[in-house]
Amino acid sequence: MLEGAWTLTRTISHADGAEHRFDGTAVFRWDVSGLIQDEEGVLSATDGRPGLRATRRYLWREDKKTVDILFEDGRRFHSIPLGVDRPEAVHECPPDTYRVAYDFGDPAAWTARWHVSGPRKDYVMKSRYRRAPGASAAG
């Protein structure tokens, strides 16, 4: 379902009122280790400062009942159950907690909503992935 190119819009809203936005693309492609997620784009603050080029990579590995999402270096990030349209997960990185709620209900667009909290972190990050123009789901 995820394989292919996606247009990605991400908003980051901090509890102190700071806002950031990421505009870019996400490409999901298979290789021998699983489904690789590559994101690239520009991260901008809403205060008018110039944006910064940003990239990120994850690996999605399917098991019999779950999908494990790993960091680029192979460390476990979180897992979600297979066959659930709106799975949720938690990643503990003491002293911080990362909670995610996915919505895969629409095959042409899906979302991930993160709430990150800790002694020095308090923000909500919403990512919306839309099938890129001209792209279609593989399979």
FENDA-V92912 format. One record per backbone hydrogen bond with DSSP energy under -1.0 kcal/mol. CO is the residue of the C=O (numbers start at 1). NH is the residue of the N-H. Records with the same first field share a line. If there is no record, write none. Layout:
# FENDA-V92912
CO = NH ; NH
This chain:
# FENDA-V92912
4 = 28
5 = 132
6 = 26
7 = 130
8 = 24
9 = 128
10 = 22
11 = 126
12 = 20
13 = 124
14 = 17
18 = 14
19 = 46
20 = 12
21 = 44
22 = 10
23 = 42
24 = 8
25 = 40
26 = 6
27 = 38
28 = 4
29 = 36
31 = 34
34 = 31
35 = 60
36 = 29
37 = 58
38 = 27
39 = 56
40 = 25
41 = 54
42 = 23
43 = 52
44 = 21
52 = 43
54 = 41
56 = 39
58 = 37
59 = 70
60 = 35
61 = 68
65 = 82
66 = 63
67 = 80
68 = 61
69 = 77 ; 78
70 = 59
71 = 74
75 = 71
78 = 69
80 = 67
85 = 104
87 = 102
89 = 100
91 = 98
93 = 96
96 = 93
97 = 117
98 = 91
99 = 115
100 = 89
101 = 113
103 = 111
106 = 109
108 = 131
110 = 129
111 = 103
112 = 127
113 = 101
114 = 125
115 = 99
116 = 123
117 = 97
121 = 118
122 = 15
123 = 116
124 = 13
125 = 114
126 = 11
127 = 112
128 = 9
129 = 110
130 = 7
132 = 135
